[in-house]
Amino acid sequence: MSLEYRQDDEASQLDQAEPPRPARPPMPVYTTTLIIALGIVFLAQLTEGLDNSILRAGFVKIAFLQKHEYWRILTGAATHANITHILMNCYAFYSFGRIFEQLTSRAHLAIVFLLSAIGGGILSLIFLPDVPSVGASGGIVGLVSYLAVYSFKRRRFVTPQFRRSLLINIGFILIFGLILYRVVDNWGHVGGLITGAIYGLVQIPTDEYTDPRIASKPVEYAGVVALGIFLTACAFSVAKIIQLF
């Protein structure tokens, strides 16, 4: 009798136990860090005036070419044209960045963002050499194209809905740019898309037994360096905007 009572009591306790809660995804550390840095740069822009700040730290290509101010290709990615511009970019950055950091190593996020920002700047320099450019969108669309490549190379682990949504986002970026071609740097977007896709084609493993979230030590160091380079560019942008030197 006593044995049956204990078994019934244990079963009752199990029935009353709460179901396990799903694990919360980790905080997207690199994504959040970069967004905060972009926000600090924009606050500096507001204090000095948006037009003045763009002249001082934006990707003014004439200054890049004629005055050899090569740092502008990165400070241009750290500055923004207006409040709508920075809010849209930060929202997109967080939306895609947190997914990126869940699917693969955050080191790759920093590398892809930095290279795509540069790639977008180079293509914009080639096709729009007289037009100043600002904004982190080249780096952000590089993350999107990387994720699109990921969704095809790792198709067994990604739903068709996710893959379709990425392609829709890329299509929206291109169409949006064509409609607003007078104010949107389409070549910066295209350059970022191409750079992120190329990196993804080279880096993302197709072997289903290889965990893409695990990065080698050299890749982790490269990610820290890439993060540090862009954070330095943000700090340099603030210094140029408020005219520390």
PATI-847945 format. One record per residue: x, y, z of N, C-alpha, C in turn; residue number from 1. Coordinates in nm, 4 decimals. Example, Ala and Ser with C-alpha at 12.3 -4.5 7.8 and 13.67 -1.06 7.14 Angstrom:
BEGIN
{{1.3190,-0.5690,0.7800},{1.2300,-0.4500,0.7800},{1.3200,-0.3300,0.7800},1}
{{1.2850,-0.2250,0.7080},{1.3670,-0.1060,0.7140},{1.2900,0.0030,0.7870},2}
This chain:
BEGIN
{{0.0831,-0.1203,0.0000},{0.0000,0.0000,0.0000},{0.0865,0.1251,0.0000},1}
{{0.1885,0.1266,0.0839},{0.2694,0.2472,0.0930},{0.3470,0.2706,-0.0367},2}
{{0.3934,0.1615,-0.1018},{0.4664,0.1757,-0.2263},{0.3764,0.2338,-0.3334},3}
{{0.2566,0.1853,-0.3443},{0.1626,0.2378,-0.4429},{0.1312,0.3839,-0.4136},4}
{{0.1236,0.4214,-0.2893},{0.0923,0.5598,-0.2527},{0.2033,0.6523,-0.2984},5}
{{0.3309,0.6102,-0.2787},{0.4426,0.6953,-0.3193},{0.4474,0.7092,-0.4710},6}
{{0.4198,0.6026,-0.5428},{0.4203,0.6100,-0.6887},{0.3114,0.7039,-0.7384},7}
{{0.1922,0.6922,-0.6767},{0.0826,0.7809,-0.7175},{0.1171,0.9255,-0.6865},8}
{{0.1828,0.9473,-0.5699},{0.2183,1.0840,-0.5307},{0.3201,1.1442,-0.6272},9}
{{0.4203,1.0611,-0.6698},{0.5203,1.1095,-0.7629},{0.4575,1.1407,-0.8975},10}
{{0.3648,1.0568,-0.9420},{0.2977,1.0809,-1.0697},{0.2171,1.2089,-1.0639},11}
{{0.1524,1.2319,-0.9474},{0.0749,1.3556,-0.9332},{0.1639,1.4779,-0.9401},12}
{{0.2845,1.4687,-0.8768},{0.3770,1.5815,-0.8796},{0.4272,1.6073,-1.0206},13}
{{0.4508,1.4993,-1.0976},{0.4954,1.5171,-1.2352},{0.3878,1.5811,-1.3199},14}
{{0.2606,1.5404,-1.2967},{0.1496,1.5979,-1.3722},{0.1370,1.7465,-1.3451},15}
{{0.1667,1.7873,-1.2193},{0.1507,1.9267,-1.1833},{0.2723,2.0123,-1.2190},16}
{{0.3822,1.9472,-1.2567},{0.5038,2.0226,-1.2888},{0.4832,2.1059,-1.4143},17}
{{0.5431,2.2238,-1.4169},{0.5308,2.3115,-1.5329},{0.6139,2.2560,-1.6482},18}
{{0.5659,2.2732,-1.7721},{0.6459,2.2293,-1.8867},{0.7716,2.3147,-1.8971},19}
{{0.8794,2.2576,-1.9485},{1.0047,2.3355,-1.9591},{0.9867,2.4564,-2.0504},20}
{{1.0442,2.5676,-2.0084},{1.0351,2.6886,-2.0887},{1.1393,2.6855,-2.1998},21}
{{1.1036,2.7343,-2.3183},{1.2022,2.7368,-2.4271},{1.3170,2.8316,-2.3935},22}
{{1.4358,2.7914,-2.4308},{1.5538,2.8731,-2.4014},{1.5476,3.0037,-2.4801},23}
{{1.5806,3.1124,-2.4130},{1.5839,3.2422,-2.4800},{1.7084,3.2515,-2.5667},24}
{{1.6961,3.3065,-2.6870},{1.8160,3.3208,-2.7705},{1.9149,3.4159,-2.7044},25}
{{2.0433,3.3927,-2.7239},{2.1437,3.4792,-2.6613},{2.1342,3.6217,-2.7151},26}
{{2.1796,3.7149,-2.6346},{2.1789,3.8548,-2.6764},{2.2742,3.8744,-2.7940},27}
{{2.2308,3.9425,-2.8993},{2.3199,3.9673,-3.0142},{2.4233,4.0753,-2.9798},28}
{{2.5322,4.0337,-2.9198},{2.6283,4.1267,-2.8606},{2.6897,4.2200,-2.9642},29}
{{2.7402,4.1640,-3.0740},{2.8054,4.2479,-3.1743},{2.7048,4.3411,-3.2411},30}
{{2.5874,4.2885,-3.2717},{2.4834,4.3711,-3.3340},{2.4485,4.4894,-3.2451},31}
{{2.4238,4.4612,-3.1175},{2.3874,4.5679,-3.0238},{2.4999,4.6697,-3.0090},32}
{{2.6231,4.6215,-3.0008},{2.7384,4.7111,-2.9857},{2.7492,4.8063,-3.1046},33}
{{2.7333,4.7532,-3.2247},{2.7452,4.8360,-3.3446},{2.6300,4.9366,-3.3544},34}
{{2.5106,4.8957,-3.3163},{2.3966,4.9875,-3.3196},{2.4173,5.1018,-3.2205},35}
{{2.4667,5.0695,-3.1019},{2.4939,5.1748,-3.0034},{2.5975,5.2731,-3.0578},36}
{{2.7004,5.2213,-3.1226},{2.8036,5.3076,-3.1800},{2.7446,5.3994,-3.2868},37}
{{2.6580,5.3459,-3.3716},{2.5926,5.4283,-3.4738},{2.5055,5.5361,-3.4097},38}
{{2.4383,5.4991,-3.3018},{2.3556,5.5965,-3.2308},{2.4371,5.7099,-3.1715},39}
{{2.5543,5.6788,-3.1173},{2.6409,5.7823,-3.0605},{2.6880,5.8788,-3.1694},40}
{{2.7236,5.8243,-3.2843},{2.7653,5.9101,-3.3960},{2.6507,6.0024,-3.4375},41}
{{2.5302,5.9496,-3.4427},{2.4174,6.0319,-3.4851},{2.3876,6.1417,-3.3832},42}
{{2.4040,6.1127,-3.2556},{2.3858,6.2168,-3.1537},{2.4867,6.3299,-3.1751},43}
{{2.6097,6.2937,-3.2089},{2.7095,6.3966,-3.2398},{2.6675,6.4765,-3.3619},44}
{{2.6101,6.4097,-3.4607},{2.5618,6.4800,-3.5797},{2.4535,6.5817,-3.5442},45}
{{2.3640,6.5433,-3.4541},{2.2550,6.6338,-3.4154},{2.3093,6.7575,-3.3450},46}
{{2.4147,6.7394,-3.2671},{2.4685,6.8549,-3.1941},{2.5367,6.9546,-3.2866},47}
{{2.5906,6.9073,-3.3981},{2.6655,6.9952,-3.4886},{2.5889,7.0309,-3.6152},48}
{{2.4727,6.9672,-3.6341},{2.3957,6.9901,-3.7566},{2.4247,6.8803,-3.8575},49}
{{2.3206,6.8257,-3.9176},{2.3369,6.7108,-4.0069},{2.4192,6.7453,-4.1303},50}
{{2.3914,6.8599,-4.1915},{2.4656,6.8968,-4.3125},{2.6140,6.9159,-4.2833},51}
{{2.6448,6.9866,-4.1746},{2.7845,7.0080,-4.1376},{2.8550,6.8763,-4.1068},52}
{{2.7844,6.7890,-4.0362},{2.8467,6.6619,-3.9969},{2.8759,6.5743,-4.1183},53}
{{2.7888,6.5792,-4.2186},{2.8121,6.4999,-4.3395},{2.9328,6.5535,-4.4154},54}
{{2.9472,6.6837,-4.4217},{3.0648,6.7425,-4.4874},{3.1932,6.7063,-4.4138},55}
{{3.1867,6.6958,-4.2818},{3.3061,6.6684,-4.2029},{3.3424,6.5201,-4.1990},56}
{{3.2402,6.4323,-4.1980},{3.2701,6.2897,-4.1777},{3.2010,6.1964,-4.2760},57}
{{3.1134,6.2473,-4.3615},{3.0451,6.1612,-4.4571},{3.1384,6.1141,-4.5678},58}
{{3.0883,6.0251,-4.6496},{3.1673,5.9736,-4.7620},{3.1597,6.0740,-4.8771},59}
{{3.2315,6.1859,-4.8586},{3.2401,6.2891,-4.9625},{3.3505,6.2436,-5.0577},60}
{{3.3115,6.1983,-5.1761},{3.4056,6.1271,-5.2623},{3.5102,6.2177,-5.3254},61}
{{3.4754,6.3424,-5.3449},{3.5750,6.4356,-5.3973},{3.6898,6.4508,-5.2973},62}
{{3.6560,6.4607,-5.1688},{3.7598,6.4677,-5.0653},{3.8366,6.3364,-5.0568},63}
{{3.7676,6.2254,-5.0750},{3.8319,6.0933,-5.0739},{3.9361,6.0833,-5.1847},64}
{{3.9003,6.1318,-5.3044},{3.9877,6.1182,-5.4204},{4.0948,6.2261,-5.4267},65}
{{4.0540,6.3490,-5.4039},{4.1460,6.4607,-5.4248},{4.2309,6.4922,-5.3013},66}
{{4.1733,6.4766,-5.1832},{4.2464,6.5067,-5.0606},{4.3008,6.3814,-4.9922},67}
{{4.2742,6.2650,-5.0529},{4.3237,6.1371,-5.0012},{4.2732,6.1093,-4.8595},68}
{{4.1492,6.1474,-4.8340},{4.0880,6.1209,-4.7034},{4.0189,5.9840,-4.7090},69}
{{4.1008,5.8813,-4.7110},{4.0489,5.7463,-4.7353},{3.9646,5.6927,-4.6197},70}
{{3.9793,5.7525,-4.5032},{3.8997,5.7110,-4.3888},{3.7505,5.7342,-4.4108},71}
{{3.7166,5.8201,-4.5073},{3.5754,5.8552,-4.5292},{3.4904,5.7364,-4.5749},72}
{{3.5509,5.6348,-4.6336},{3.4717,5.5205,-4.6789},{3.4100,5.4465,-4.5601},73}
{{3.4731,5.4595,-4.4414},{3.4177,5.3986,-4.3205},{3.3365,5.4981,-4.2382},74}
{{3.3857,5.6211,-4.2260},{3.3081,5.7193,-4.1485},{3.1771,5.7525,-4.2195},75}
{{3.1769,5.7397,-4.3515},{3.0518,5.7595,-4.4247},{2.9470,5.6556,-4.3872},76}
{{2.9932,5.5329,-4.3604},{2.9005,5.4273,-4.3186},{2.8520,5.4474,-4.1760},77}
{{2.9246,5.5294,-4.0988},{2.8860,5.5540,-3.9591},{2.7917,5.6724,-3.9445},78}
{{2.7829,5.7574,-4.0457},{2.6974,5.8762,-4.0395},{2.5675,5.8527,-4.1160},79}
{{2.4652,5.9321,-4.0831},{2.3344,5.9164,-4.1471},{2.2745,6.0519,-4.1837},80}
{{2.1797,6.0470,-4.2762},{2.1259,6.1709,-4.3331},{2.0214,6.2376,-4.2452},81}
{{1.9407,6.1588,-4.1751},{1.8334,6.2141,-4.0924},{1.7860,6.1078,-3.9941},82}
{{1.6884,6.1444,-3.9111},{1.6409,6.0542,-3.8062},{1.5730,5.9302,-3.8652},83}
{{1.4986,5.9483,-3.9744},{1.4337,5.8334,-4.0383},{1.5380,5.7350,-4.0898},84}
{{1.6429,5.7885,-4.1475},{1.7503,5.7058,-4.2020},{1.8144,5.6198,-4.0937},85}
{{1.8508,5.6799,-3.9823},{1.9172,5.6051,-3.8758},{1.8229,5.5045,-3.8104},86}
{{1.6957,5.5413,-3.7931},{1.6007,5.4493,-3.7304},{1.5740,5.3282,-3.8185},87}
{{1.5563,5.3510,-3.9478},{1.5317,5.2389,-4.0395},{1.6523,5.1462,-4.0452},88}
{{1.7720,5.2046,-4.0505},{1.8915,5.1208,-4.0579},{1.9139,5.0420,-3.9292},89}
{{1.8911,5.1057,-3.8149},{1.9105,5.0356,-3.6876},{1.8069,4.9251,-3.6680},90}
{{1.6840,4.9511,-3.7114},{1.5801,4.8475,-3.7025},{1.6167,4.7276,-3.7900},91}
{{1.6580,4.7553,-3.9141},{1.6975,4.6465,-4.0042},{1.8208,4.5741,-3.9515},92}
{{1.9154,4.6505,-3.8975},{2.0385,4.5921,-3.8438},{2.0053,4.4952,-3.7306},93}
{{1.9202,4.5374,-3.6391},{1.8869,4.4498,-3.5265},{1.8077,4.3275,-3.5742},94}
{{1.7136,4.3497,-3.6650},{1.6289,4.2399,-3.7131},{1.7117,4.1294,-3.7770},95}
{{1.8034,4.1672,-3.8650},{1.8851,4.0668,-3.9339},{2.0072,4.0258,-3.8521},96}
{{2.0614,4.1204,-3.7741},{2.1802,4.0888,-3.6961},{2.1547,3.9833,-3.5902},97}
{{2.0399,3.9896,-3.5232},{2.0134,3.8903,-3.4185},{1.9944,3.7514,-3.4793},98}
{{1.9340,3.7445,-3.5987},{1.9220,3.6153,-3.6673},{2.0602,3.5645,-3.7075},99}
{{2.1405,3.6550,-3.7592},{2.2769,3.6214,-3.8012},{2.3544,3.5596,-3.6847},100}
{{2.3479,3.6220,-3.5681},{2.4252,3.5740,-3.4533},{2.3687,3.4446,-3.3954},101}
{{2.2443,3.4106,-3.4261},{2.1889,3.2825,-3.3846},{2.2339,3.1694,-3.4770},102}
{{2.2513,3.2013,-3.6061},{2.2803,3.0977,-3.7053},{2.4284,3.0697,-3.7220},103}
{{2.5122,3.1694,-3.6971},{2.6550,3.1511,-3.7182},{2.7323,3.2329,-3.6161},104}
{{2.8631,3.2281,-3.6229},{2.9461,3.2985,-3.5256},{2.9335,3.4494,-3.5422},105}
{{2.9274,3.5199,-3.4291},{2.9192,3.6657,-3.4344},{3.0439,3.7273,-3.4975},106}
{{3.1540,3.6527,-3.4977},{3.2752,3.7045,-3.5622},{3.2484,3.7319,-3.7097},107}
{{3.1726,3.6430,-3.7733},{3.1415,3.6624,-3.9151},{3.0519,3.7849,-3.9359},108}
{{2.9671,3.8150,-3.8388},{2.8825,3.9344,-3.8520},{2.9686,4.0593,-3.8632},109}
{{3.0678,4.0740,-3.7750},{3.1538,4.1918,-3.7785},{3.2321,4.1984,-3.9087},110}
{{3.2815,4.0831,-3.9543},{3.3610,4.0794,-4.0773},{3.2742,4.1138,-4.1980},111}
{{3.1568,4.0506,-4.2071},{3.0681,4.0753,-4.3213},{3.0217,4.2210,-4.3241},112}
{{2.9857,4.2740,-4.2077},{2.9393,4.4127,-4.2025},{3.0485,4.5086,-4.2487},113}
{{3.1700,4.4899,-4.1984},{3.2798,4.5792,-4.2347},{3.3126,4.5680,-4.3836},114}
{{3.3291,4.4447,-4.4340},{3.3645,4.4263,-4.5743},{3.2540,4.4759,-4.6673},115}
{{3.1288,4.4541,-4.6290},{3.0170,4.4969,-4.7138},{3.0037,4.6490,-4.7163},116}
{{3.0317,4.7125,-4.6022},{3.0311,4.8589,-4.5996},{3.1380,4.9132,-4.6941},117}
{{3.2550,4.8512,-4.6924},{3.3627,4.8934,-4.7820},{3.3282,4.8607,-4.9269},118}
{{3.2766,4.7404,-4.9505},{3.2389,4.7010,-5.0862},{3.1325,4.7920,-5.1452},119}
{{3.0335,4.8270,-5.0635},{2.9313,4.9200,-5.1099},{2.9889,5.0568,-5.1397},120}
{{3.0820,5.1013,-5.0547},{3.1456,5.2303,-5.0763},{3.2270,5.2330,-5.2047},121}
{{3.2972,5.1243,-5.2345},{3.3794,5.1188,-5.3557},{3.2925,5.1254,-5.4812},122}
{{3.1824,5.0482,-5.4827},{3.0961,5.0490,-5.6004},{3.0279,5.1851,-5.6170},123}
{{2.9904,5.2462,-5.5066},{2.9322,5.3806,-5.5115},{3.0345,5.4818,-5.5627},124}
{{3.1589,5.4656,-5.5222},{3.2655,5.5547,-5.5679},{3.2848,5.5440,-5.7185},125}
{{3.2733,5.4231,-5.7709},{3.2931,5.4013,-5.9146},{3.1808,5.4631,-5.9965},126}
{{3.0560,5.4424,-5.9532},{2.9415,5.4827,-6.0355},{2.8822,5.6178,-5.9961},127}
{{2.9080,5.6638,-5.8740},{2.8563,5.7944,-5.8294},{2.9695,5.8743,-5.7656},128}
{{3.0739,5.9040,-5.8418},{3.1927,5.9667,-5.7828},{3.1715,6.1095,-5.7337},129}
{{3.0652,6.1750,-5.7793},{3.0431,6.3152,-5.7417},{2.9366,6.3321,-5.6335},130}
{{2.8757,6.2216,-5.5911},{2.7629,6.2290,-5.4968},{2.8067,6.1786,-5.3596},131}
{{2.7967,6.2607,-5.2541},{2.8296,6.2123,-5.1193},{2.7350,6.1007,-5.0753},132}
{{2.7860,6.0084,-4.9967},{2.7046,5.8969,-4.9482},{2.7197,5.8850,-4.7972},133}
{{2.6112,5.8491,-4.7311},{2.6138,5.8229,-4.5871},{2.5226,5.7047,-4.5571},134}
{{2.5500,5.6399,-4.4460},{2.4619,5.5338,-4.3999},{2.5277,5.3971,-4.3950},135}
{{2.4796,5.3153,-4.3014},{2.5332,5.1808,-4.2802},{2.4630,5.0752,-4.3636},136}
{{2.3770,5.1175,-4.4564},{2.2948,5.0206,-4.5284},{2.3761,4.9258,-4.6152},137}
{{2.4917,4.9701,-4.6679},{2.5746,4.8783,-4.7449},{2.6183,4.7590,-4.6613},138}
{{2.6592,4.7854,-4.5371},{2.6971,4.6764,-4.4476},{2.5789,4.5897,-4.4083},139}
{{2.4633,4.6526,-4.3892},{2.3443,4.5786,-4.3455},{2.2931,4.4866,-4.4558},140}
{{2.2859,4.5361,-4.5794},{2.2379,4.4489,-4.6874},{2.3382,4.3359,-4.7135},141}
{{2.4652,4.3576,-4.6776},{2.5606,4.2478,-4.6851},{2.5227,4.1341,-4.5909},142}
{{2.4713,4.1686,-4.4734},{2.4225,4.0654,-4.3809},{2.3048,3.9897,-4.4413},143}
{{2.2170,4.0638,-4.5097},{2.0980,4.0011,-4.5702},{2.1396,3.9029,-4.6791},144}
{{2.2325,3.9436,-4.7657},{2.2740,3.8542,-4.8743},{2.3505,3.7334,-4.8196},145}
{{2.4275,3.7535,-4.7126},{2.4944,3.6408,-4.6476},{2.3905,3.5404,-4.5971},146}
{{2.2864,3.5913,-4.5302},{2.1810,3.5030,-4.4796},{2.1079,3.4318,-4.5929},147}
{{2.0906,3.5001,-4.7059},{2.0258,3.4365,-4.8208},{2.1101,3.3202,-4.8712},148}
{{2.2407,3.3407,-4.8820},{2.3296,3.2325,-4.9236},{2.3250,3.1190,-4.8205},149}
{{2.3232,3.1549,-4.6933},{2.3136,3.0559,-4.5854},{2.1881,2.9700,-4.6036},150}
{{2.0765,3.0345,-4.6362},{1.9495,2.9627,-4.6467},{1.9491,2.8623,-4.7615},151}
{{2.0358,2.8808,-4.8599},{2.0461,2.7853,-4.9699},{2.1532,2.6797,-4.9419},152}
{{2.2671,2.7201,-4.8878},{2.3733,2.6249,-4.8613},{2.3402,2.5331,-4.7438},153}
{{2.2569,2.5815,-4.6516},{2.2160,2.5009,-4.5361},{2.0655,2.4751,-4.5430},154}
{{2.0159,2.4460,-4.6611},{1.8709,2.4376,-4.6836},{1.8033,2.3315,-4.5981},155}
{{1.8751,2.2296,-4.5567},{1.8154,2.1249,-4.4741},{1.7817,2.1749,-4.3347},156}
{{1.8428,2.2861,-4.2951},{1.8234,2.3378,-4.1601},{1.7426,2.4679,-4.1588},157}
{{1.6974,2.5113,-4.2740},{1.6257,2.6389,-4.2855},{1.4930,2.6144,-4.3557},158}
{{1.3870,2.6765,-4.3055},{1.2554,2.6571,-4.3650},{1.2456,2.7320,-4.4977},159}
{{1.1630,2.6824,-4.5901},{1.1411,2.7545,-4.7165},{1.0840,2.8943,-4.6935},160}
{{1.0040,2.9102,-4.5877},{0.9461,3.0414,-4.5578},{1.0548,3.1434,-4.5245},161}
{{1.1543,3.1002,-4.4481},{1.2649,3.1899,-4.4132},{1.3441,3.2280,-4.5376},162}
{{1.3702,3.1297,-4.6224},{1.4444,3.1556,-4.7457},{1.3667,3.2519,-4.8352},163}
{{1.2369,3.2311,-4.8432},{1.1530,3.3186,-4.9270},{1.1508,3.4608,-4.8724},164}
{{1.1443,3.4734,-4.7390},{1.1390,3.6071,-4.6801},{1.2674,3.6845,-4.7067},165}
{{1.3816,3.6164,-4.7079},{1.5087,3.6831,-4.7372},{1.5116,3.7322,-4.8815},166}
{{1.4658,3.6489,-4.9736},{1.4633,3.6902,-5.1139},{1.3674,3.8076,-5.1346},167}
{{1.2551,3.8062,-5.0624},{1.1602,3.9184,-5.0713},{1.2247,4.0460,-5.0191},168}
{{1.2996,4.0341,-4.9102},{1.3674,4.1520,-4.8548},{1.4703,4.2084,-4.9514},169}
{{1.5455,4.1205,-5.0164},{1.6444,4.1673,-5.1145},{1.5733,4.2356,-5.2311},170}
{{1.4642,4.1757,-5.2775},{1.3870,4.2379,-5.3849},{1.3314,4.3725,-5.3443},171}
{{1.2848,4.3826,-5.2202},{1.2311,4.5093,-5.1711},{1.3404,4.6162,-5.1665},172}
{{1.4588,4.5786,-5.1210},{1.5700,4.6742,-5.1135},{1.6018,4.7302,-5.2517},173}
{{1.6064,4.6420,-5.3513},{1.6400,4.6854,-5.4863},{1.5291,4.7705,-5.5473},174}
{{1.4038,4.7286,-5.5301},{1.2918,4.8051,-5.5854},{1.2775,4.9399,-5.5160},175}
{{1.2914,4.9391,-5.3833},{1.2848,5.0633,-5.3060},{1.3915,5.1612,-5.3542},176}
{{1.5096,5.1085,-5.3802},{1.6176,5.1939,-5.4284},{1.5901,5.2508,-5.5659},177}
{{1.5291,5.1700,-5.6517},{1.4984,5.2185,-5.7864},{1.3918,5.3274,-5.7830},178}
{{1.2934,5.3111,-5.6957},{1.1867,5.4111,-5.6860},{1.2411,5.5427,-5.6319},179}
{{1.3284,5.5337,-5.5321},{1.3836,5.6539,-5.4691},{1.5306,5.6731,-5.5082},180}
{{1.5582,5.6537,-5.6372},{1.6971,5.6576,-5.6827},{1.7634,5.7925,-5.6634},181}
{{1.6838,5.8985,-5.6487},{1.7422,6.0317,-5.6297},{1.8003,6.0505,-5.4892},182}
{{1.7512,5.9728,-5.3937},{1.7988,5.9890,-5.2554},{1.8612,5.8619,-5.1993},183}
{{1.8537,5.7528,-5.2726},{1.9082,5.6251,-5.2248},{2.0302,5.5878,-5.3080},184}
{{2.1373,5.5483,-5.2403},{2.2602,5.5060,-5.3081},{2.2472,5.3585,-5.3452},185}
{{2.1898,5.3325,-5.4621},{2.1682,5.1943,-5.5038},{2.2987,5.1181,-5.5236},186}
{{2.4008,5.1874,-5.5720},{2.5281,5.1199,-5.5941},{2.5913,5.0780,-5.4618},187}
{{2.5695,5.1563,-5.3577},{2.6158,5.1160,-5.2260},{2.5462,4.9903,-5.1788},188}
{{2.4161,4.9808,-5.2062},{2.3401,4.8606,-5.1705},{2.3881,4.7394,-5.2505},189}
{{2.4031,4.7588,-5.3810},{2.4443,4.6475,-5.4672},{2.5837,4.5986,-5.4283},190}
{{2.6733,4.6926,-5.4003},{2.8078,4.6537,-5.3585},{2.8070,4.5746,-5.2293},191}
{{2.7225,4.6166,-5.1346},{2.7100,4.5429,-5.0095},{2.6513,4.4048,-5.0302},192}
{{2.5496,4.3953,-5.1144},{2.4872,4.2658,-5.1444},{2.5882,4.1687,-5.2048},193}
{{2.6635,4.2175,-5.3011},{2.7616,4.1308,-5.3680},{2.8687,4.0847,-5.2692},194}
{{2.9181,4.1761,-5.1879},{3.0245,4.1414,-5.0928},{2.9770,4.0382,-4.9915},195}
{{2.8586,4.0604,-4.9331},{2.8062,3.9649,-4.8353},{2.7813,3.8280,-4.8951},196}
{{2.7320,3.8252,-5.0202},{2.7047,3.6976,-5.0863},{2.8339,3.6224,-5.1159},197}
{{2.9351,3.6935,-5.1628},{3.0633,3.6282,-5.1924},{3.1242,3.5695,-5.0652},198}
{{3.1208,3.6467,-4.9578},{3.1749,3.5966,-4.8311},{3.0990,3.4713,-4.7878},199}
{{2.9664,3.4743,-4.8000},{2.8868,3.3588,-4.7616},{2.9171,3.2366,-4.8469},200}
{{2.9337,3.2554,-4.9773},{2.9643,3.1432,-5.0661},{3.0965,3.0772,-5.0290},201}
{{3.1929,3.1579,-4.9859},{3.3241,3.1056,-4.9505},{3.3246,3.0440,-4.8110},202}
{{3.2561,3.1074,-4.7176},{3.2712,3.0704,-4.5763},{3.1705,2.9690,-4.5243},203}
{{3.0450,2.9749,-4.5658},{2.9399,2.8917,-4.5051},{2.9595,2.7454,-4.5423},204}
{{2.9670,2.6556,-4.4445},{2.9879,2.5134,-4.4745},{2.8596,2.4471,-4.5253},205}
{{2.8754,2.3570,-4.6215},{2.7612,2.2787,-4.6700},{2.7517,2.1445,-4.5992},206}
{{2.8589,2.1029,-4.5357},{2.8604,1.9764,-4.4613},{2.7654,1.9877,-4.3422},207}
{{2.6652,1.9001,-4.3381},{2.5641,1.9083,-4.2330},{2.6208,1.8753,-4.0953},208}
{{2.7379,1.8137,-4.0888},{2.7974,1.7802,-3.9597},{2.8888,1.8911,-3.9077},209}
{{2.9036,1.9985,-3.9834},{2.9847,2.1123,-3.9404},{2.8939,2.2200,-3.8828},210}
{{2.9180,2.2562,-3.7594},{2.8369,2.3580,-3.6928},{2.8885,2.4968,-3.7331},211}
{{2.8089,2.5750,-3.8070},{2.8569,2.7067,-3.8527},{2.8715,2.8074,-3.7402},212}
{{2.8198,2.7741,-3.6219},{2.8309,2.8674,-3.5090},{2.9668,2.8597,-3.4401},213}
{{3.0436,2.7582,-3.4754},{3.1762,2.7423,-3.4166},{3.2794,2.8022,-3.5113},214}
{{3.3546,2.8991,-3.4616},{3.4578,2.9648,-3.5426},{3.5951,2.9316,-3.4869},215}
{{3.6908,2.9240,-3.5756},{3.8283,2.9001,-3.5326},{3.8826,3.0240,-3.4616},216}
{{3.9918,3.0069,-3.3902},{4.0527,3.1193,-3.3189},{4.0922,3.2332,-3.4127},217}
{{4.1543,3.2032,-3.5289},{4.1858,3.3133,-3.6206},{4.0632,3.3911,-3.6663},218}
{{3.9521,3.3197,-3.6898},{3.8297,3.3879,-3.7321},{3.7747,3.4733,-3.6177},219}
{{3.7795,3.4206,-3.4957},{3.7340,3.4992,-3.3810},{3.8170,3.6263,-3.3649},220}
{{3.9478,3.6132,-3.3816},{4.0354,3.7310,-3.3729},{4.0032,3.8288,-3.4851},221}
{{3.9799,3.7761,-3.6059},{3.9458,3.8628,-3.7189},{3.8151,3.9367,-3.6925},222}
{{3.7206,3.8674,-3.6281},{3.5936,3.9325,-3.5938},{3.6134,4.0452,-3.4944},223}
{{3.6986,4.0224,-3.3944},{3.7278,4.1276,-3.2959},{3.7956,4.2460,-3.3640},224}
{{3.8884,4.2167,-3.4549},{3.9578,4.3238,-3.5277},{3.8589,4.4030,-3.6135},225}
{{3.7701,4.3310,-3.6844},{3.6706,4.3984,-3.7686},{3.5784,4.4866,-3.6850},226}
{{3.5361,4.4336,-3.5721},{3.4532,4.5132,-3.4810},{3.5294,4.6356,-3.4327},227}
{{3.6542,4.6159,-3.3944},{3.7356,4.7267,-3.3459},{3.7581,4.8329,-3.4516},228}
{{3.7769,4.7899,-3.5774},{3.7983,4.8866,-3.6854},{3.6765,4.9756,-3.7025},229}
{{3.5565,4.9148,-3.7019},{3.4386,4.9988,-3.7236},{3.4093,5.0859,-3.6019},230}
{{3.4324,5.0346,-3.4822},{3.4136,5.1171,-3.3630},{3.5116,5.2341,-3.3629},231}
{{3.6325,5.2090,-3.4087},{3.7304,5.3174,-3.4214},{3.6842,5.4202,-3.5240},232}
{{3.6259,5.3709,-3.6347},{3.5722,5.4621,-3.7360},{3.4602,5.5478,-3.6786},233}
{{3.3775,5.4879,-3.5931},{3.2707,5.5643,-3.5287},{3.3278,5.6709,-3.4363},234}
{{3.4293,5.6338,-3.3570},{3.4919,5.7312,-3.2678},{3.5597,5.8422,-3.3474},235}
{{3.6233,5.8049,-3.4578},{3.6879,5.9045,-3.5432},{3.5838,5.9969,-3.6059},236}
{{3.4680,5.9398,-3.6423},{3.3593,6.0206,-3.6968},{3.3147,6.1271,-3.5976},237}
{{3.2959,6.0865,-3.4728},{3.2550,6.1819,-3.3686},{3.3597,6.2919,-3.3543},238}
{{3.4879,6.2517,-3.3534},{3.5953,6.3502,-3.3394},{3.5954,6.4502,-3.4545},239}
{{3.5722,6.4008,-3.5756},{3.5693,6.4902,-3.6923},{3.4461,6.5790,-3.6903},240}
{{3.3338,6.5229,-3.6467},{3.2093,6.5996,-3.6460},{3.2160,6.7148,-3.5466},241}
{{3.2673,6.6869,-3.4279},{3.2732,6.7935,-3.3258},{3.4045,6.8711,-3.3339},242}
{{3.4846,6.8399,-3.4367},{3.6077,6.9127,-3.4676},{3.7081,6.9118,-3.3520},243}
{{3.7376,6.7912,-3.3046},{3.8422,6.7777,-3.2032},{3.9802,6.8030,-3.2633},244}
{{3.9903,6.7768,-3.3951},{4.1168,6.8062,-3.4649},{4.0869,6.8339,-3.6117},245}
